[in-house]
Amino acid sequence: MKINLGPAGSPVASTFEGIYKVKELGLQSMEVQFSHGIKMSIELAKKCGAEAKKLGIELSLHAPYFLNLASEEKKKQEESKQRILDSAERGHYLGAREIVFHPAYFGKGDKEKVFQTTKNHILDMMETIKKKGWNVALSPEITGKHSALGSLDETIRLVKETGCSFNLDFAHLYARNYGKINYKEILDEIQPLKSKHIQCHFSNISYTSKGERNHEILDHHPPFEPLAKEILERKLNITIISESPVTWKDSLKMKGIFEKLGYRFE
Ligand SMILES: [Zn+2]
């Protein structure tokens, strides 16, 4: 069992400094955010990757939000793929295992067609990643809005039909299900698919009839402690990235909860 906790995005202005900060805070992981575009050079990715390795900080990577693999415009599909592949290349040099992204939106499209288009692009990108020798896994995320591809079932189907990885997001599932979440059921379903390591996001969240509204600080819902208990009982290898508005502060709160339950971080 190994539990890694850390923030979505650097706790300080730069990614490089952020790796130190995460170490200093007593956390284990950080998700590098390319949310609003890819500004990191390959050189910087190499430098950050070497530093993270030296300090024993695990990295993952979130590709830009602005992409849609099933856009009605072919050109936009190709641009989306390129953003994910540019992220994957940097991820490789960062030593980031998982390349997280929100795969597609349904728009006015037929749901099955959107699924097939997304699936084919993922297969195609996996082929490129293999050819290039990049040591990363594509991780479509469980998304928070019904307008986006990424329910638990859709994501599991993508994993089964492509062999890609995925990023579990408990807050998004909670928002999709209007405030209902059953950690046992979710973990029962995904554990067989992710027996070695589970990558996930956790934060508190508010929602509307369309799904997620805002990520909240960790004193709202869904509750974290029952999930922590379930993780410890199952002895999971898991990385939990905090997407709360106070990212690393909530990672420390999660750490406190695990420690209260008897888990010791190295
Ligand atoms: Zn995300």
Residues whose N, C-alpha, C, O or C-beta is under 5 A from the ligand:
A	BS01	ZN	E141
